[in-house]
Every structure is written in C-alpha cells, then in structure tokens.
Amino acid sequence: DIQMTQSPPSLSASLGETVSIECRASEDIYSNLAWYQQKSGKSPQLLIYYASSLQDGVPSRFSGSGSGTQYSLKISGMQPEDEGVYYCLQGSKYPLTFGSGTKLEIK
Amino acid sequence: EVQLVETGGGLVQPGKSLKLTCATSGFTFSNAWMHWVRQSPEKQLEWVAQIKAKSNNYATYYAESVKGRFTISRDDSKSSVYLQMNSLKEEDTAIYYCTLISYWGQGTLVTVSS
C-alpha cells in the first residue's frame, strides 16, 4: 500500500497568515492527489484535485503544488472559516489511502 | 445539485450483518464510479470499496481489511449504491460515507458492539 505521511499534525495560524501542509507519498503517485477540508461534524469537502486543480467554488487563497512523492497545500491568508482538519488522499493505486490529517486552528 | 444520502447505519453485534444504502441525485449516476469511505472514532479516514460503471463491467475493489466480508453493489435504475457488511467486527465501527471523491454524503454511523 502507498503510505501518505502528512505534516504537521496540528497548526495554529493568525488571521491573514500563510500556512502550508505537506503530504509525502511512499512512492511516486504521479500527481494523483486530492486535498480535503473537514469541519467539525461535517463530511470532507474537496479543495484540490490532481495536486493543483482548484475545485469549483473553492476560494482562490487555497492552492496545491507538488509532484512525484511530495505535495503541499497552501492557504494564502488564513480566514476564520478555514479552521478544520485537512486530509490528503492518493488515488494513484489501490487501495486509495489518506493522510492522517492536519488540525488547523486560528491563533 | 449533487446529493448523496446514506442510510442503514445503526448498532449491531459483532458477527452480524448490516446493509448501507446511498441514494443519489443531481448527476449521471450510471457513468459514475462510486466509493465508500469510513471514518473511525479517532477521525482517521479509510477507503473501503469502489464500484465502477457498466462500461467498466462494474469492476469492484476493496480494502484488505474488508475483503471477503463487505460487498459493494449498485442499481443504476435507482441511482443507488450499496454496501453489504457481513461478519462485522468492533473495529468496523465508523461513520460510513458514500462518495464520488468530489462529493460526499453526510455519512451514516455504524456501531459494532455487544
């Protein structure tokens, strides 16, 4: 199975701060990576697919980058509504596998 | 508007069975590849199963942890996907989500406990 190592496990950011979350795959996943945001009590919402494509309706302050085994999600200007847990998902090989999540809070 | 609505969760004893249903609308279900993903009480997400479309011969794929116990199926006439769960274990306790990967349902809670 492809292991997805996500970091950091938690993060605290001030309003307007730029934050980054990383996911490292145990092998090349050829940009088959998605990022999700999950707010408390809700289901995950897709932010980014194919590593860098922004899902319709997602604010442009969210961006994704990376290739091979290293990927990152950036939020350019933290907003209160960005609090939540963020997960990466690789779709390159079965079984699909998720990162362990990053809890993002407002400082 | 894409909608995915899961039903069928509940409290069940170890070794018993449960069948989840996901009713969908707002997209061309017959062409869609559908998944079940679960989230443990510790909040870890785990992909469970996928079923592809008729054009892909309804191919199915499973996580090793559920292979041989769970069966994913679909009814294109009802725009619905199902997860038959047999020989349930306490570690199957989770919220089960039906998902297109791009869109997710609200989830249904399955609790396996004696």
gemmi code that builds the backbone of each chain (N, CA, C; Angstrom):
import gemmi

chains = {
    "A": [
        ("ASP", (0.842, -1.197, 0.000), (0.000, 0.000, 0.000), (0.878, 1.247, 0.000)),
        ("ILE", (0.381, 2.316, -0.617), (1.105, 3.589, -0.590), (0.797, 4.281, 0.732)),
        ("GLN", (1.839, 4.622, 1.466), (1.683, 5.333, 2.742), (1.736, 6.834, 2.477)),
        ("MET", (0.809, 7.558, 3.071), (0.779, 9.004, 2.952), (1.146, 9.615, 4.314)),
        ("THR", (2.282, 10.277, 4.362), (2.757, 10.884, 5.598), (2.446, 12.368, 5.553)),
        ("GLN", (1.552, 12.802, 6.426), (1.074, 14.187, 6.416), (1.656, 14.948, 7.597)),
        ("SER", (2.065, 16.199, 7.345), (2.615, 17.027, 8.421), (2.265, 18.498, 8.210)),
        ("PRO", (2.186, 19.268, 9.317), (2.265, 18.808, 10.698), (0.928, 18.225, 11.147)),
        ("PRO", (0.866, 17.568, 12.287), (-0.404, 17.036, 12.793), (-1.354, 18.145, 13.214)),
        ("SER", (-0.791, 19.247, 13.662), (-1.623, 20.378, 14.030), (-0.869, 21.672, 13.765)),
        ("LEU", (-1.665, 22.738, 13.619), (-1.118, 24.015, 13.205), (-2.016, 25.117, 13.748)),
        ("SER", (-1.389, 26.178, 14.219), (-2.134, 27.323, 14.695), (-1.668, 28.543, 13.916)),
        ("ALA", (-2.598, 29.279, 13.301), (-2.212, 30.399, 12.453), (-3.019, 31.636, 12.785)),
        ("SER", (-2.402, 32.787, 12.597), (-3.087, 34.063, 12.814), (-3.877, 34.439, 11.569)),
        ("LEU", (-4.866, 35.310, 11.747), (-5.627, 35.805, 10.607), (-4.695, 36.435, 9.581)),
        ("GLY", (-4.870, 36.063, 8.319), (-4.052, 36.615, 7.260), (-2.728, 35.923, 7.030)),
        ("GLU", (-2.368, 35.013, 7.919), (-1.101, 34.293, 7.784), (-1.198, 33.250, 6.672)),
        ("THR", (-0.072, 33.002, 6.031), (0.005, 31.938, 5.029), (0.470, 30.652, 5.692)),
        ("VAL", (-0.260, 29.572, 5.422), (0.079, 28.287, 6.029), (0.275, 27.223, 4.957)),
        ("SER", (1.096, 26.239, 5.284), (1.346, 25.124, 4.361), (1.224, 23.801, 5.078)),
        ("ILE", (0.646, 22.862, 4.394), (0.511, 21.489, 4.888), (1.139, 20.576, 3.843)),
        ("GLU", (1.878, 19.578, 4.321), (2.617, 18.701, 3.422), (2.094, 17.267, 3.471)),
        ("CYS", (2.195, 16.599, 2.332), (1.956, 15.153, 2.264), (3.069, 14.521, 1.455)),
        ("ARG", (3.641, 13.476, 2.025), (4.689, 12.742, 1.331), (4.207, 11.320, 1.090)),
        ("ALA", (4.289, 10.882, -0.166), (3.874, 9.521, -0.519), (5.074, 8.586, -0.469)),
        ("SER", (4.799, 7.319, -0.189), (5.889, 6.339, -0.082), (6.418, 5.919, -1.452)),
        ("GLU", (5.709, 6.307, -2.512), (6.198, 6.113, -3.867), (5.542, 7.152, -4.772)),
        ("ASP", (6.015, 7.243, -5.990), (5.504, 8.240, -6.940), (4.005, 8.036, -7.167)),
        ("ILE", (3.227, 9.084, -6.975), (1.774, 8.988, -7.209), (1.333, 9.845, -8.400)),
        ("TYR", (2.283, 10.364, -9.150), (2.012, 10.998, -10.451), (0.909, 12.051, -10.365)),
        ("SER", (0.948, 12.837, -9.337), (0.022, 13.965, -9.104), (-1.420, 13.525, -8.854)),
        ("ASN", (-1.637, 12.231, -8.589), (-2.989, 11.755, -8.279), (-3.276, 11.997, -6.805)),
        ("LEU", (-3.387, 13.263, -6.453), (-3.532, 13.659, -5.070), (-4.629, 14.694, -4.931)),
        ("ALA", (-5.460, 14.505, -3.899), (-6.529, 15.449, -3.587), (-6.355, 15.949, -2.164)),
        ("TRP", (-6.860, 17.160, -1.932), (-6.875, 17.740, -0.591), (-8.319, 18.020, -0.184)),
        ("TYR", (-8.620, 17.693, 1.070), (-9.955, 17.910, 1.625), (-9.879, 18.742, 2.895)),
        ("GLN", (-10.969, 19.473, 3.131), (-11.175, 20.170, 4.392), (-12.380, 19.544, 5.068)),
        ("GLN", (-12.257, 19.250, 6.346), (-13.384, 18.730, 7.107), (-13.617, 19.601, 8.329)),
        ("LYS", (-14.806, 20.167, 8.396), (-15.175, 20.943, 9.566), (-15.912, 20.046, 10.535)),
        ("SER", (-15.928, 20.441, 11.784), (-16.473, 19.617, 12.856), (-17.902, 19.187, 12.557)),
        ("GLY", (-18.143, 17.887, 12.597), (-19.479, 17.353, 12.395), (-19.940, 17.297, 10.955)),
        ("LYS", (-19.053, 17.631, 10.026), (-19.419, 17.652, 8.604), (-18.605, 16.631, 7.828)),
        ("SER", (-19.009, 16.369, 6.613), (-18.244, 15.465, 5.750), (-17.114, 16.237, 5.068)),
        ("PRO", (-16.081, 15.534, 4.610), (-14.978, 16.206, 3.920), (-15.450, 16.920, 2.650)),
        ("GLN", (-14.813, 18.061, 2.390), (-15.104, 18.843, 1.184), (-13.839, 18.910, 0.333)),
        ("LEU", (-13.990, 18.622, -0.951), (-12.841, 18.639, -1.853), (-12.387, 20.070, -2.112)),
        ("LEU", (-11.083, 20.288, -1.944), (-10.480, 21.594, -2.227), (-9.684, 21.570, -3.537)),
        ("ILE", (-8.817, 20.577, -3.647), (-7.832, 20.491, -4.722), (-7.834, 19.063, -5.251)),
        ("TYR", (-7.740, 18.919, -6.590), (-7.592, 17.591, -7.182), (-6.458, 17.627, -8.199)),
        ("TYR", (-5.966, 16.459, -8.551), (-4.772, 16.344, -9.401), (-3.665, 17.292, -8.942)),
        ("ALA", (-3.501, 17.323, -7.642), (-2.405, 18.038, -6.977), (-2.533, 19.545, -6.983)),
        ("SER", (-3.072, 20.146, -8.072), (-3.044, 21.606, -8.164), (-4.296, 22.228, -8.782)),
        ("SER", (-5.300, 21.422, -9.118), (-6.530, 21.953, -9.715), (-7.527, 22.327, -8.630)),
        ("LEU", (-8.001, 23.556, -8.683), (-8.911, 24.074, -7.671), (-10.337, 23.628, -7.981)),
        ("GLN", (-10.991, 23.006, -7.001), (-12.378, 22.591, -7.169), (-13.271, 23.827, -7.302)),
        ("ASP", (-14.304, 23.712, -8.137), (-15.246, 24.813, -8.307), (-15.785, 25.301, -6.961)),
        ("GLY", (-15.816, 26.609, -6.803), (-16.392, 27.183, -5.598), (-15.430, 27.337, -4.437)),
        ("VAL", (-14.219, 26.800, -4.570), (-13.227, 26.906, -3.501), (-12.472, 28.236, -3.645)),
        ("PRO", (-12.313, 28.981, -2.568), (-11.626, 30.277, -2.657), (-10.209, 30.156, -3.213)),
        ("SER", (-9.809, 31.164, -3.940), (-8.510, 31.127, -4.621), (-7.328, 31.226, -3.664)),
        ("ARG", (-7.581, 31.480, -2.386), (-6.467, 31.503, -1.429), (-5.940, 30.089, -1.176)),
        ("PHE", (-6.695, 29.083, -1.598), (-6.219, 27.701, -1.497), (-5.471, 27.333, -2.780)),
        ("SER", (-4.320, 26.727, -2.623), (-3.581, 26.258, -3.796), (-2.821, 24.989, -3.449)),
        ("GLY", (-2.597, 24.167, -4.467), (-1.864, 22.931, -4.274), (-0.701, 22.860, -5.228)),
        ("SER", (0.341, 22.176, -4.813), (1.510, 22.003, -5.668), (2.182, 20.683, -5.337)),
        ("GLY", (3.137, 20.333, -6.168), (3.925, 19.137, -5.912), (3.937, 18.180, -7.075)),
        ("SER", (4.768, 17.194, -6.945), (4.902, 16.149, -7.953), (5.648, 14.981, -7.337)),
        ("GLY", (5.608, 13.853, -8.038), (6.343, 12.696, -7.536), (5.794, 12.211, -6.205)),
        ("THR", (6.582, 12.389, -5.161), (6.176, 11.924, -3.829), (5.873, 13.064, -2.856)),
        ("GLN", (6.117, 14.308, -3.247), (5.981, 15.436, -2.325), (4.920, 16.424, -2.789)),
        ("TYR", (3.961, 16.704, -1.908), (2.842, 17.579, -2.246), (2.550, 18.519, -1.092)),
        ("SER", (1.988, 19.692, -1.456), (1.665, 20.640, -0.401), (0.393, 21.393, -0.726)),
        ("LEU", (-0.281, 21.790, 0.342), (-1.467, 22.642, 0.267), (-1.103, 23.958, 0.933)),
        ("LYS", (-1.402, 25.071, 0.262), (-1.115, 26.375, 0.835), (-2.398, 27.178, 0.947)),
        ("ILE", (-2.533, 27.835, 2.095), (-3.622, 28.783, 2.302), (-2.976, 30.144, 2.439)),
        ("SER", (-3.247, 31.011, 1.464), (-2.617, 32.337, 1.426), (-3.539, 33.359, 2.076)),
        ("GLY", (-3.380, 33.519, 3.369), (-4.212, 34.463, 4.104), (-5.290, 33.747, 4.886)),
        ("MET", (-4.917, 33.213, 6.030), (-5.824, 32.429, 6.875), (-7.080, 33.219, 7.225)),
        ("GLN", (-8.237, 32.580, 7.087), (-9.515, 33.176, 7.462), (-10.159, 32.323, 8.552)),
        ("PRO", (-11.050, 32.893, 9.341), (-11.679, 32.124, 10.428), (-12.379, 30.854, 9.939)),
        ("GLU", (-12.981, 30.943, 8.758), (-13.720, 29.787, 8.224), (-12.798, 28.682, 7.711)),
        ("ASP", (-11.495, 28.905, 7.745), (-10.547, 27.883, 7.304), (-10.185, 26.905, 8.419)),
        ("GLU", (-10.655, 27.154, 9.626), (-10.425, 26.202, 10.711), (-11.049, 24.859, 10.360)),
        ("GLY", (-10.331, 23.801, 10.687), (-10.829, 22.464, 10.405), (-9.677, 21.488, 10.325)),
        ("VAL", (-9.987, 20.291, 9.858), (-8.957, 19.280, 9.668), (-8.799, 19.044, 8.168)),
        ("TYR", (-7.545, 19.010, 7.740), (-7.226, 18.845, 6.325), (-6.602, 17.470, 6.094)),
        ("TYR", (-7.058, 16.818, 5.028), (-6.555, 15.478, 4.683), (-6.093, 15.455, 3.233)),
        ("CYS", (-5.058, 14.690, 2.969), (-4.693, 14.387, 1.583), (-5.146, 12.967, 1.257)),
        ("LEU", (-5.362, 12.715, -0.020), (-5.793, 11.395, -0.498), (-5.052, 11.083, -1.784)),
        ("GLN", (-4.429, 9.894, -1.838), (-3.784, 9.488, -3.088), (-4.721, 8.553, -3.845)),
        ("GLY", (-4.819, 8.786, -5.148), (-5.674, 7.961, -5.993), (-4.898, 7.273, -7.094)),
        ("SER", (-3.602, 7.102, -6.876), (-2.762, 6.517, -7.917), (-2.881, 5.002, -7.980)),
        ("LYS", (-2.982, 4.389, -6.795), (-3.032, 2.926, -6.730), (-4.041, 2.488, -5.690)),
        ("TYR", (-4.625, 1.318, -5.920), (-5.472, 0.709, -4.896), (-4.580, 0.014, -3.866)),
        ("PRO", (-4.954, 0.079, -2.597), (-6.096, 0.834, -2.052), (-5.794, 2.329, -1.988)),
        ("LEU", (-6.829, 3.139, -2.240), (-6.658, 4.569, -2.039), (-6.300, 4.779, -0.565)),
        ("THR", (-5.431, 5.737, -0.299), (-5.010, 5.965, 1.081), (-4.993, 7.451, 1.418)),
        ("PHE", (-5.338, 7.732, 2.665), (-5.418, 9.100, 3.168), (-4.224, 9.401, 4.068)),
        ("GLY", (-3.900, 10.681, 4.154), (-3.001, 11.132, 5.199), (-3.740, 11.131, 6.527)),
        ("SER", (-2.991, 11.328, 7.597), (-3.564, 11.228, 8.946), (-4.231, 12.512, 9.417)),
        ("GLY", (-4.156, 13.558, 8.608), (-4.861, 14.792, 8.922), (-4.013, 15.844, 9.595)),
        ("THR", (-4.360, 17.096, 9.340), (-3.730, 18.255, 9.985), (-4.838, 19.120, 10.553)),
        ("LYS", (-4.813, 19.325, 11.851), (-5.814, 20.172, 12.506), (-5.336, 21.615, 12.474)),
        ("LEU", (-6.103, 22.476, 11.820), (-5.731, 23.877, 11.663), (-6.656, 24.763, 12.505)),
        ("GLU", (-6.049, 25.565, 13.341), (-6.813, 26.446, 14.221), (-6.344, 27.879, 14.070)),
        ("ILE", (-7.232, 28.795, 14.430), (-6.876, 30.211, 14.477), (-6.139, 30.499, 15.775)),
        ("LYS", (-5.057, 31.232, 15.665), (-4.264, 31.591, 16.853), (-4.930, 32.767, 17.575)),
    ],
    "B": [
        ("GLU", (-28.071, 19.971, -8.421), (-27.218, 19.857, -7.229), (-26.970, 18.385, -6.908)),
        ("VAL", (-25.716, 18.061, -6.732), (-25.346, 16.680, -6.398), (-25.751, 16.376, -4.963)),
        ("GLN", (-26.452, 15.266, -4.788), (-26.844, 14.832, -3.440), (-26.536, 13.348, -3.270)),
        ("LEU", (-25.977, 13.024, -2.113), (-25.681, 11.644, -1.735), (-26.222, 11.460, -0.323)),
        ("VAL", (-27.140, 10.516, -0.140), (-27.786, 10.339, 1.158), (-27.643, 8.884, 1.594)),
        ("GLU", (-26.857, 8.699, 2.668), (-26.628, 7.355, 3.195), (-27.661, 7.009, 4.262)),
        ("THR", (-28.101, 5.778, 4.255), (-28.990, 5.258, 5.287), (-28.580, 3.829, 5.619)),
        ("GLY", (-29.110, 3.335, 6.745), (-28.888, 1.939, 7.087), (-27.944, 1.696, 8.239)),
        ("GLY", (-27.324, 2.746, 8.748), (-26.422, 2.567, 9.876), (-27.177, 2.241, 11.157)),
        ("GLY", (-26.430, 1.877, 12.177), (-27.049, 1.567, 13.460), (-26.120, 0.763, 14.341)),
        ("LEU", (-26.684, 0.281, 15.450), (-25.939, -0.540, 16.407), (-26.140, -2.016, 16.055)),
        ("VAL", (-25.053, -2.741, 15.947), (-25.126, -4.156, 15.570), (-24.098, -4.934, 16.375)),
        ("GLN", (-24.413, -6.173, 16.674), (-23.498, -7.016, 17.452), (-22.382, -7.566, 16.564)),
        ("PRO", (-21.235, -7.831, 17.152), (-20.146, -8.460, 16.379), (-20.617, -9.761, 15.737)),
        ("GLY", (-20.187, -9.979, 14.492), (-20.560, -11.166, 13.752), (-21.826, -11.024, 12.934)),
        ("LYS", (-22.576, -9.966, 13.192), (-23.831, -9.748, 12.462), (-23.595, -8.986, 11.168)),
        ("SER", (-24.708, -8.745, 10.447), (-24.640, -8.074, 9.151), (-25.434, -6.779, 9.150)),
        ("LEU", (-25.100, -5.917, 8.190), (-25.788, -4.646, 8.007), (-25.627, -4.260, 6.549)),
        ("LYS", (-26.657, -3.612, 5.986), (-26.551, -3.149, 4.605), (-26.795, -1.653, 4.551)),
        ("LEU", (-25.838, -0.941, 4.006), (-25.946, 0.504, 3.835), (-26.428, 0.814, 2.423)),
        ("THR", (-27.218, 1.874, 2.325), (-27.712, 2.349, 1.039), (-27.311, 3.805, 0.855)),
        ("CYS", (-26.936, 4.151, -0.367), (-26.646, 5.544, -0.721), (-27.512, 5.915, -1.914)),
        ("ALA", (-28.472, 6.776, -1.680), (-29.340, 7.267, -2.748), (-28.763, 8.563, -3.296)),
        ("THR", (-28.687, 8.657, -4.619), (-28.023, 9.817, -5.212), (-28.926, 10.558, -6.193)),
        ("SER", (-28.575, 11.791, -6.480), (-29.270, 12.589, -7.484), (-28.366, 13.731, -7.907)),
        ("GLY", (-28.715, 14.357, -9.026), (-28.003, 15.545, -9.466), (-26.831, 15.294, -10.388)),
        ("PHE", (-26.612, 14.047, -10.776), (-25.543, 13.740, -11.724), (-25.902, 12.446, -12.451)),
        ("THR", (-25.141, 12.122, -13.484), (-25.416, 10.918, -14.275), (-24.829, 9.715, -13.555)),
        ("PHE", (-25.650, 9.113, -12.723), (-25.183, 8.042, -11.845), (-24.599, 6.878, -12.635)),
        ("SER", (-25.209, 6.544, -13.757), (-24.794, 5.342, -14.491), (-23.352, 5.432, -14.982)),
        ("ASN", (-22.834, 6.641, -15.113), (-21.445, 6.821, -15.569), (-20.455, 6.978, -14.414)),
        ("ALA", (-20.975, 7.050, -13.201), (-20.133, 7.425, -12.064), (-19.458, 6.220, -11.423)),
        ("TRP", (-18.228, 6.453, -10.953), (-17.518, 5.480, -10.131), (-17.774, 5.852, -8.683)),
        ("MET", (-18.351, 4.929, -7.941), (-18.779, 5.232, -6.587), (-17.886, 4.547, -5.560)),
        ("HIS", (-17.706, 5.216, -4.423), (-16.864, 4.707, -3.351), (-17.606, 4.728, -2.025)),
        ("TRP", (-17.143, 3.889, -1.118), (-17.461, 4.005, 0.300), (-16.150, 4.277, 1.040)),
        ("VAL", (-16.209, 5.268, 1.925), (-15.070, 5.627, 2.774), (-15.596, 5.684, 4.204)),
        ("ARG", (-14.795, 5.245, 5.153), (-15.249, 5.309, 6.541), (-14.290, 6.136, 7.394)),
        ("GLN", (-14.827, 6.670, 8.477), (-14.025, 7.491, 9.393), (-14.191, 6.936, 10.801)),
        ("SER", (-13.091, 6.517, 11.368), (-13.101, 5.897, 12.680), (-13.393, 6.917, 13.778)),
        ("PRO", (-13.703, 6.455, 14.975), (-13.910, 7.387, 16.098), (-12.664, 8.245, 16.364)),
        ("GLU", (-11.492, 7.759, 15.948), (-10.254, 8.523, 16.092), (-10.058, 9.515, 14.943)),
        ("LYS", (-11.086, 9.567, 14.030), (-11.122, 10.538, 12.924), (-10.245, 10.163, 11.727)),
        ("GLN", (-9.649, 8.978, 11.736), (-8.872, 8.568, 10.585), (-9.808, 8.133, 9.450)),
        ("LEU", (-9.538, 8.644, 8.243), (-10.310, 8.258, 7.063), (-9.700, 7.013, 6.435)),
        ("GLU", (-10.558, 6.071, 6.035), (-10.105, 4.834, 5.401), (-11.014, 4.537, 4.209)),
        ("TRP", (-10.405, 4.414, 3.041), (-11.153, 3.996, 1.855), (-11.565, 2.540, 2.038)),
        ("VAL", (-12.831, 2.227, 1.681), (-13.371, 0.896, 1.918), (-13.545, 0.116, 0.623)),
        ("ALA", (-14.233, 0.737, -0.364), (-14.547, -0.002, -1.579), (-14.923, 0.958, -2.698)),
        ("GLN", (-14.798, 0.453, -3.927), (-15.195, 1.212, -5.102), (-15.914, 0.282, -6.071)),
        ("ILE", (-16.911, 0.836, -6.790), (-17.529, 0.126, -7.899), (-17.529, 1.054, -9.105)),
        ("LYS", (-17.063, 0.532, -10.218), (-17.016, 1.323, -11.440), (-18.351, 1.207, -12.195)),
        ("ALA", (-18.415, 1.854, -13.368), (-19.657, 1.910, -14.142), (-19.835, 0.661, -15.017)),
        ("LYS", (-21.008, 0.579, -15.635), (-21.321, -0.558, -16.517), (-20.280, -0.674, -17.622)),
        ("SER", (-19.847, 0.480, -18.155), (-18.860, 0.487, -19.228), (-17.518, -0.103, -18.781)),
        ("ASN", (-17.328, -0.187, -17.463), (-16.124, -0.803, -16.895), (-16.459, -2.158, -16.283)),
        ("ASN", (-17.594, -2.725, -16.751), (-18.031, -4.050, -16.265), (-18.292, -4.092, -14.771)),
        ("TYR", (-18.669, -2.948, -14.209), (-18.980, -2.865, -12.783), (-17.820, -3.430, -11.929)),
        ("ALA", (-16.615, -3.187, -12.334), (-15.460, -3.679, -11.579), (-15.486, -3.166, -10.148)),
        ("THR", (-15.102, -4.013, -9.214), (-15.094, -3.647, -7.797), (-13.705, -3.811, -7.196)),
        ("TYR", (-13.433, -2.993, -6.181), (-12.158, -3.009, -5.485), (-12.434, -2.828, -3.998)),
        ("TYR", (-11.603, -3.463, -3.159), (-11.830, -3.429, -1.717), (-10.545, -3.193, -0.950)),
        ("ALA", (-10.690, -2.572, 0.215), (-9.582, -2.522, 1.166), (-9.369, -3.920, 1.717)),
        ("GLU", (-8.127, -4.235, 2.022), (-7.802, -5.556, 2.540), (-8.561, -5.865, 3.827)),
        ("SER", (-8.811, -4.831, 4.613), (-9.450, -5.004, 5.917), (-10.906, -5.466, 5.819)),
        ("VAL", (-11.519, -5.304, 4.642), (-12.932, -5.681, 4.487), (-13.146, -6.736, 3.406)),
        ("LYS", (-12.097, -7.072, 2.676), (-12.216, -8.033, 1.575), (-12.739, -9.360, 2.092)),
        ("GLY", (-13.749, -9.895, 1.411), (-14.356, -11.158, 1.807), (-15.499, -10.999, 2.793)),
        ("ARG", (-15.627, -9.799, 3.380), (-16.723, -9.564, 4.342), (-17.725, -8.534, 3.818)),
        ("PHE", (-17.230, -7.546, 3.081), (-18.088, -6.479, 2.559), (-18.256, -6.658, 1.054)),
        ("THR", (-19.449, -6.254, 0.560), (-19.717, -6.288, -0.877), (-20.350, -4.979, -1.307)),
        ("ILE", (-19.747, -4.329, -2.279), (-20.309, -3.113, -2.846), (-21.099, -3.492, -4.099)),
        ("SER", (-22.249, -2.844, -4.280), (-23.069, -3.096, -5.465), (-23.796, -1.811, -5.834)),
        ("ARG", (-24.452, -1.822, -6.974), (-25.177, -0.633, -7.413), (-26.404, -1.036, -8.195)),
        ("ASP", (-27.361, -0.116, -8.229), (-28.563, -0.273, -9.045), (-28.712, 1.020, -9.827)),
        ("ASP", (-28.315, 0.990, -11.094), (-28.349, 2.207, -11.904), (-29.781, 2.706, -12.105)),
        ("SER", (-30.753, 1.808, -12.082), (-32.158, 2.220, -12.270), (-32.662, 3.038, -11.077)),
        ("LYS", (-31.999, 2.859, -9.933), (-32.390, 3.596, -8.721), (-31.352, 4.631, -8.329)),
        ("SER", (-30.298, 4.787, -9.137), (-29.202, 5.734, -8.820), (-28.702, 5.526, -7.402)),
        ("SER", (-28.540, 4.274, -7.051), (-28.151, 3.948, -5.675), (-26.968, 2.985, -5.644)),
        ("VAL", (-26.184, 3.124, -4.595), (-25.058, 2.219, -4.355), (-25.225, 1.642, -2.952)),
        ("TYR", (-24.757, 0.423, -2.774), (-24.985, -0.298, -1.532), (-23.670, -0.839, -0.973)),
        ("LEU", (-23.664, -1.074, 0.340), (-22.537, -1.746, 0.966), (-23.104, -2.805, 1.909)),
        ("GLN", (-22.976, -4.059, 1.519), (-23.387, -5.166, 2.366), (-22.207, -5.532, 3.251)),
        ("MET", (-22.432, -5.455, 4.556), (-21.353, -5.695, 5.517), (-21.693, -6.938, 6.344)),
        ("ASN", (-20.905, -7.968, 6.206), (-21.107, -9.217, 6.945), (-19.969, -9.425, 7.941)),
        ("SER", (-20.201, -10.327, 8.882), (-19.174, -10.685, 9.877), (-18.543, -9.436, 10.482)),
        ("LEU", (-19.387, -8.536, 10.929), (-18.896, -7.246, 11.427), (-18.047, -7.418, 12.681)),
        ("LYS", (-17.034, -6.571, 12.788), (-16.118, -6.565, 13.916), (-16.196, -5.211, 14.613)),
        ("GLU", (-15.761, -5.161, 15.857), (-15.798, -3.903, 16.595), (-14.980, -2.824, 15.867)),
        ("GLU", (-13.906, -3.227, 15.200), (-13.074, -2.246, 14.501), (-13.730, -1.708, 13.226)),
        ("ASP", (-14.903, -2.217, 12.862), (-15.654, -1.654, 11.742), (-16.500, -0.454, 12.177)),
        ("THR", (-16.502, -0.169, 13.470), (-17.241, 0.976, 13.987), (-16.704, 2.259, 13.364)),
        ("ALA", (-17.582, 3.013, 12.711), (-17.152, 4.220, 11.997), (-18.364, 4.926, 11.407)),
        ("ILE", (-18.140, 6.143, 10.952), (-19.093, 6.808, 10.074), (-18.754, 6.367, 8.655)),
        ("TYR", (-19.754, 5.895, 7.935), (-19.563, 5.427, 6.559), (-20.103, 6.472, 5.601)),
        ("TYR", (-19.224, 6.911, 4.707), (-19.577, 7.906, 3.707), (-19.645, 7.264, 2.323)),
        ("CYS", (-20.648, 7.665, 1.592), (-20.750, 7.371, 0.162), (-20.127, 8.574, -0.547)),
        ("THR", (-19.296, 8.317, -1.539), (-18.614, 9.446, -2.157), (-18.275, 9.215, -3.616)),
        ("LEU", (-18.303, 10.331, -4.354), (-17.828, 10.371, -5.735), (-16.355, 10.744, -5.748)),
        ("ILE", (-15.784, 10.929, -4.592), (-14.470, 11.524, -4.332), (-14.578, 13.041, -4.390)),
        ("SER", (-15.315, 13.582, -5.368), (-15.512, 15.021, -5.442), (-16.637, 15.480, -4.524)),
        ("TYR", (-17.643, 14.672, -4.340), (-18.775, 14.983, -3.477), (-18.986, 13.832, -2.499)),
        ("TRP", (-19.375, 14.202, -1.276), (-19.563, 13.222, -0.218), (-20.957, 13.370, 0.381)),
        ("GLY", (-21.504, 12.255, 0.844), (-22.731, 12.311, 1.601), (-22.464, 12.768, 3.023)),
        ("GLN", (-23.509, 12.797, 3.835), (-23.373, 13.253, 5.213), (-22.894, 12.137, 6.146)),
        ("GLY", (-22.939, 10.904, 5.642), (-22.451, 9.764, 6.406), (-23.532, 9.109, 7.244)),
        ("THR", (-23.300, 7.835, 7.561), (-24.194, 7.085, 8.445), (-23.322, 6.325, 9.442)),
        ("LEU", (-23.708, 6.378, 10.712), (-22.885, 5.808, 11.774), (-23.193, 4.326, 11.957)),
        ("VAL", (-22.139, 3.532, 11.927), (-22.234, 2.103, 12.219), (-21.459, 1.830, 13.499)),
        ("THR", (-22.137, 1.263, 14.481), (-21.504, 0.916, 15.746), (-21.609, -0.590, 15.948)),
        ("VAL", (-20.462, -1.233, 16.068), (-20.424, -2.680, 16.281), (-20.003, -2.932, 17.721)),
        ("SER", (-20.952, -3.434, 18.509), (-20.686, -3.629, 19.932), (-21.658, -4.645, 20.498)),
        ("SER", (-21.189, -5.386, 21.472), (-22.067, -6.352, 22.129), (-22.775, -5.712, 23.310)),
    ],
}
model = gemmi.Model(1)
for chain_id, residues in chains.items():
    chain = gemmi.Chain(chain_id)
    for i, (resn, *xyz) in enumerate(residues, 1):
        res = gemmi.Residue()
        res.name, res.seqid = resn, gemmi.SeqId(i, " ")
        for name, pos in zip(("N", "CA", "C"), xyz):
            atom = gemmi.Atom()
            atom.name, atom.element = name, gemmi.Element(name[0])
            atom.pos, atom.b_iso = gemmi.Position(*pos), 0.0
            res.add_atom(atom)
        chain.add_residue(res)
    model.add_chain(chain)
structure = gemmi.Structure()
structure.add_model(model)
structure.setup_entities()
